[in-house]
Amino acid sequence: MTTAIIFDMDGVLVDSEPVWVKVEQEIYLQRYGVHLGHEDFKDSAGIRIDKLLIEHHRRYSLPLEDIPLRVEEIVTDVGQQIQTHPQPMSGVVELLETIQRHGLPMVVASSSPQKQIACVLEALNISHYFSHQISAEGMINGKPHPAVFLRAAEILNVSPEECIVIEDAVNGMVAAKAAQMKVIVMPAPEARQDKRFGLADVQVNTLNEVWHAIQQLK
């Protein structure tokens, strides 16, 4: 049986969640005079950017027709910041090297737009570890719907039960479990006590613990 490893990107491969929040806050303050606070980003990790902006616009009665422009603006700005100051998660290259050495196929399956995935992996110089880069962009449903993970299994020609997903967010974890996949969660420090992560097969604090967790689940 082949075990395939599916990586989320933001918060797993790259420390980009704070960049997304900062950029959104700056743009919404500049464009609309709206201060986006903690509540606006609660449980937003793993959600596709267009879906999150719909929530912002409805909450603050902002024009829904502006959303495509804001999406493009935010994605471009985040991409530029990551390219200028890439922040890989600690231990990412060592983990990818170990998985590759053991011959397990790897893909990225992310809620980020396709060009954003390519931009980030290139900036971190880790594109070559992954056979495919899969985005939920354009899918009818993003995470917590399992579509993006099921697509990854289809592309790899493996059953969902043969896949192990590495995630940092509740939405991604729920999507992976809905796809009937095993999931290792690595929550941000401030989220580690969230009891919802009990749904995961294994919870770790750093990427340095992930290979051991993979061996447990294979």
HELIX and SHEET records of a PDB file:
HELIX    1   1 GLU A   17  TYR A   32  1                                  16    
HELIX    2   2 HIS A   38  PHE A   41  5                                   4    
HELIX    3   3 ILE A   49  ARG A   59  1                                  11    
HELIX    4   4 LEU A   64  ASP A   66  5                                   3    
HELIX    5   5 ILE A   67  THR A   84  1                                  18    
HELIX    6   6 VAL A   92  ARG A  101  1                                  10    
HELIX    7   7 GLN A  114  ALA A  123  1                                  10    
HELIX    8   8 SER A  127  TYR A  129  5                                   3    
HELIX    9   9 ALA A  147  LEU A  156  1                                  10    
HELIX   10  10 PRO A  160  GLU A  162  5                                   3    
HELIX   11  11 VAL A  170  ALA A  178  1                                   9    
HELIX   12  12 PRO A  189  ALA A  191  5                                   3    
HELIX   13  13 LYS A  195  LEU A  199  5                                   5    
HELIX   14  14 LEU A  207  GLU A  209  5                                   3    
HELIX   15  15 VAL A  210  LEU A  217  1                                   8    
SHEET    1   A 6 HIS A 132  SER A 135  0                                        
SHEET    2   A 6 MET A 106  SER A 110  1                                        
SHEET    3   A 6 ALA A   4  PHE A   7  1                                        
SHEET    4   A 6 CYS A 163  GLU A 167  1                                        
SHEET    5   A 6 LYS A 182  VAL A 185  1                                        
SHEET    6   A 6 VAL A 202  GLN A 203  1                                        
END                                                                             
